[in-house]
Amino acid sequence: MSDLLKYIKDIGFENVVEIEDVKSFTGKVKVLKDLEDKKYYLKEKDNIELLNREYKLMKYLSSKDIPVAVPLKNKLGDYYFKINEKIYCLYPKLPGNSVDEKHYKKDFLQRGKFLGESVAKLHNALKDYKYLEGYNESQLAKGILECIIPELYKYNDKFDIKLIKTMEKEFEKNFVKAFNLLPKHLIHRDLHPGNILIKDNKLTGFVDFDLVLKSVRIFDPCYCATSILISGIDDKVKRNKWIDIFHSLMNGYSKVGLHQVEIENIMFILYSIELIYMNFSISIDDIGAAKCNEKTLRWLYTNRERILGRLNL
């Protein structure tokens, strides 16, 4: 028996019998199983301050009937523990499965609307959360112009620099001032369909709140939508379907009461996401992924009038 499993048993979870690594980007997630086949997730955390913020937020969201995994307290009265100089937190496994496939099947419009309504439900709770101390606040327009684009220029042999220059001019001319007018509050920041759980066509959970920050609220639904787009970017039929999926998703999200300035600047949020992930992919030395984001960015810009023209919110 590993030291980790033994310690987990000792602090009140004596029925846990299995512990396995979960494939994840961070490599810091494990799945646990007990004698009754009940599952839990164990996550290694960077520091207690971040964990305290997350716990407080999860308790709040749960009190607002938002299905989230609140960290479990152990018999010592804590919701985390330390072993071998590492900090761990144990979560219950929420029911349902992630909405990460079949985006382009026959019910794609209903699925898109469901995703938008789900994000709206989460945001209607997040907008009233008062304990913002310690959370980063995104300066999206400034970050794109002062950090992301200059970094992409360094790779002029890898990317379409004409496209990057076009983005720079568009952001400077049209988005910098508008950014200050866009509604902002805490957002999930990583709300791709894989982090939304569903069972019997009902929302059963939101997971992975590690990147929460204060930012433009429409970033979350746009991020969800671009995650779907990039999964089918090489398929013309799927690309065309995506426009309808995007409209359906935003129609579902519009329950929050969208402002006209959000509709007018929604393309800049879509562009921002691809630019951010081009830069991120470069940072992990994955040029192939960066080129995929570039392709998606180019398609979004080329088809901006089609996307906006049929956006009826």
C-alpha positions in Angstrom: 0.0 0.0 0.0 1.4 3.4 -0.9 2.0 6.0 1.8 -0.6 8.3 0.1 -3.3 5.6 0.2 -2.5 4.7 3.8 -2.7 8.3 4.9 -6.0 8.8 3.1 -7.4 5.8 5.0 -6.0 7.2 8.3 -7.8 10.6 8.0 -11.3 9.2 7.6 -11.6 7.5 4.2 -10.8 4.0 5.4 -13.0 2.4 2.7 -10.8 3.7 -0.1 -9.0 0.7 -1.7 -7.7 1.9 -5.0 -5.8 4.9 -6.3 -4.8 5.5 -9.9 -3.3 8.4 -11.9 -5.7 10.2 -14.2 -4.4 11.5 -17.6 -4.5 15.3 -17.3 -2.5 18.3 -18.5 -1.1 18.9 -15.0 -0.5 15.3 -14.1 -1.7 16.2 -10.6 -5.0 14.3 -10.6 -5.8 10.8 -9.2 -9.0 8.8 -9.1 -9.9 6.9 -5.9 -12.3 4.0 -5.5 -13.8 2.7 -2.3 -15.3 -0.7 -1.3 -18.7 0.3 -2.6 -17.2 1.3 -6.0 -17.8 5.0 -5.1 -15.3 7.3 -6.8 -13.4 10.4 -5.7 -10.9 12.7 -7.3 -7.7 13.7 -5.5 -5.9 16.8 -6.7 -2.5 18.1 -5.8 -2.7 21.9 -5.2 -0.1 24.6 -5.5 -0.8 26.4 -2.3 -3.3 26.7 0.6 -4.3 30.3 -0.3 -5.6 29.2 -3.7 -7.3 26.2 -2.1 -9.0 28.4 0.5 -10.4 30.6 -2.2 -11.7 27.6 -4.2 -13.3 26.0 -1.1 -15.1 29.3 -0.3 -16.3 29.6 -3.8 -17.5 26.0 -4.1 -19.5 26.4 -0.9 -21.1 29.5 -2.2 -22.0 28.0 -5.6 -23.4 24.9 -3.9 -25.6 27.1 -1.7 -27.0 28.6 -4.9 -27.9 25.2 -6.3 -25.0 25.1 -8.7 -23.8 21.5 -9.0 -20.1 21.6 -8.1 -17.8 19.3 -6.2 -17.2 20.8 -2.7 -13.9 19.5 -1.2 -14.5 16.9 1.4 -13.5 17.4 5.0 -11.5 14.7 6.7 -11.7 13.6 10.3 -9.1 16.2 11.3 -11.7 18.8 10.3 -9.7 20.0 7.3 -10.6 19.9 3.6 -7.0 19.3 2.6 -4.0 17.5 3.8 -0.2 17.5 3.4 2.1 14.6 2.8 5.6 14.5 1.4 5.5 18.3 1.2 2.6 18.2 -1.2 -0.9 19.6 -0.6 -3.9 17.4 -1.6 -7.6 18.0 -1.8 -10.3 15.3 -2.1 -13.5 15.8 -4.1 -16.6 13.7 -4.6 -17.2 12.5 -8.1 -20.2 14.2 -9.5 -22.9 12.2 -11.4 -23.0 12.3 -15.2 -20.6 12.4 -18.0 -18.8 15.3 -19.7 -20.4 17.0 -22.7 -17.4 16.4 -24.9 -18.6 14.6 -27.9 -21.4 14.3 -30.5 -21.4 18.1 -30.9 -22.3 17.8 -34.6 -25.0 15.0 -34.3 -28.7 15.5 -35.2 -29.5 17.2 -31.8 -26.6 19.7 -32.2 -28.9 22.8 -31.9 -30.5 21.6 -28.7 -27.1 20.6 -27.3 -25.7 24.1 -28.1 -28.6 25.8 -26.4 -28.2 23.5 -23.4 -24.5 24.5 -23.1 -25.4 28.2 -23.3 -28.1 27.9 -20.7 -25.7 26.0 -18.4 -23.1 28.7 -18.6 -25.8 31.3 -17.9 -26.9 29.4 -14.8 -23.3 29.4 -13.5 -22.8 33.1 -14.3 -26.1 34.2 -12.6 -24.5 32.9 -9.4 -21.0 34.1 -10.0 -22.0 37.7 -10.8 -23.2 38.1 -7.2 -20.1 36.6 -5.5 -18.6 39.3 -3.3 -15.3 37.7 -2.1 -13.0 38.8 -4.9 -9.8 39.4 -2.9 -6.9 37.4 -4.3 -8.5 36.7 -7.7 -6.6 38.0 -10.8 -8.4 40.4 -13.1 -7.8 39.9 -16.8 -6.9 42.9 -18.9 -7.8 41.1 -22.1 -7.3 43.8 -24.7 -4.1 45.0 -23.1 -2.8 41.5 -22.8 -3.4 40.7 -26.4 -1.7 43.8 -27.7 1.2 44.1 -25.3 2.0 40.4 -24.6 0.4 37.9 -27.0 0.9 39.6 -30.4 4.5 40.8 -29.8 5.3 37.2 -28.8 3.7 35.8 -32.0 5.8 38.3 -34.1 8.9 36.5 -33.0 7.7 33.4 -35.0 7.3 35.1 -38.3 8.7 32.0 -40.0 5.9 29.9 -38.5 2.8 32.0 -38.8 0.8 34.2 -41.1 2.2 37.6 -40.0 -0.3 39.4 -42.2 -3.1 37.9 -40.2 -1.4 38.8 -36.9 -1.0 42.4 -38.1 -4.6 42.5 -39.1 -5.6 41.4 -35.6 -3.4 44.0 -34.1 -5.0 46.8 -36.1 -8.5 45.6 -35.5 -7.9 45.3 -31.7 -6.3 48.8 -31.5 -9.0 50.4 -33.6 -12.2 48.7 -32.3 -11.6 46.7 -29.1 -9.5 48.7 -26.7 -12.2 51.2 -25.8 -15.0 48.8 -26.0 -13.3 46.4 -23.6 -13.9 48.8 -20.7 -17.7 48.7 -21.4 -18.0 44.9 -21.3 -19.7 43.4 -18.2 -17.2 41.5 -16.0 -17.3 39.2 -13.0 -15.7 36.0 -11.9 -15.6 33.4 -14.7 -14.7 29.8 -14.9 -12.0 30.5 -17.6 -11.7 26.8 -18.7 -15.4 26.1 -19.5 -15.0 23.7 -22.4 -17.7 21.1 -22.8 -15.5 18.5 -21.1 -15.9 20.5 -17.8 -19.7 20.4 -18.0 -21.4 17.2 -16.8 -24.8 15.9 -18.0 -27.0 12.9 -17.1 -30.4 12.1 -18.6 -30.3 15.4 -20.5 -29.9 17.4 -17.3 -27.0 19.4 -16.0 -25.2 17.6 -13.2 -22.0 19.4 -12.6 -19.3 21.9 -13.4 -15.7 20.8 -12.6 -12.1 22.2 -12.6 -12.3 25.7 -11.2 -8.5 26.0 -11.0 -8.3 29.0 -13.4 -11.1 31.2 -12.0 -10.5 35.0 -12.4 -12.4 38.2 -13.0 -12.8 38.9 -16.7 -15.3 39.6 -19.5 -18.2 37.4 -18.8 -18.8 36.4 -22.5 -15.4 34.8 -22.5 -16.8 31.6 -21.0 -19.6 30.9 -23.6 -17.2 31.9 -26.4 -14.5 29.6 -25.0 -17.1 26.7 -24.8 -18.0 27.5 -28.5 -14.5 27.6 -29.8 -13.7 24.3 -28.1 -16.4 22.8 -30.3 -15.2 24.6 -33.4 -11.6 23.5 -33.1 -12.6 19.9 -32.8 -14.2 20.1 -36.3 -12.1 22.8 -37.9 -10.8 20.4 -40.7 -14.3 19.4 -41.7 -16.3 21.8 -43.9 -19.6 20.4 -43.0 -18.8 20.7 -39.3 -17.5 24.3 -39.7 -20.8 25.4 -41.3 -22.8 23.6 -38.6 -20.7 25.3 -36.0 -22.2 28.7 -36.9 -25.6 27.4 -36.0 -24.3 25.8 -32.9 -22.7 29.1 -31.8 -25.9 31.0 -32.4 -27.9 28.4 -30.4 -25.3 28.4 -27.6 -25.4 32.2 -27.4 -29.2 32.2 -27.5 -29.2 29.9 -24.5 -26.6 32.1 -22.7 -28.7 35.2 -23.5 -30.8 34.4 -20.4 -28.2 36.5 -18.5 -29.4 39.6 -20.5 -26.8 40.4 -23.0 -25.8 44.0 -23.7 -25.5 45.4 -27.2 -21.8 46.1 -26.6 -21.2 42.4 -26.0 -22.9 41.4 -29.2 -20.9 44.0 -31.1 -17.6 42.8 -29.7 -18.2 39.1 -29.5 -15.8 38.4 -32.5 -12.9 39.9 -30.6 -13.5 37.5 -27.7 -13.4 34.6 -30.2 -10.2 36.0 -31.8 -8.7 36.5 -28.4 -9.1 32.9 -27.4 -7.3 31.6 -30.5 -4.5 34.2 -30.1 -4.1 33.2 -26.4 -3.9 29.5 -27.3 -1.5 30.1 -30.2 0.8 31.7 -27.7 0.2 29.0 -25.1 1.0 26.2 -27.6 4.2 27.9 -28.5 5.1 28.1 -24.8 4.9 24.3 -24.5 6.7 23.8 -27.8 3.6 22.5 -29.7 3.8 24.4 -33.0 1.3 21.9 -34.5 -1.4 23.0 -32.0 -0.5 26.6 -32.5 -1.0 26.2 -36.3 -4.4 24.7 -35.6 -5.4 27.7 -33.5 -4.1 30.0 -36.3 -6.3 28.1 -38.8 -9.3 28.6 -36.6 -8.5 32.3 -36.1 -8.2 32.8 -39.9 -11.5 31.0 -40.4 -13.3 33.1 -37.8 -12.0 36.3 -39.3 -12.8 35.3 -42.9 -16.3 34.3 -41.8 -17.0 37.1 -39.3 -19.9 38.5 -41.4 -21.6 35.1 -41.7 -21.2 34.6 -37.9 -22.4 38.0 -36.9 -25.0 38.4 -39.6 -27.0 35.4 -38.3 -26.5 36.2 -34.6 -30.1 37.0 -33.6 -30.1 37.7 -29.8 
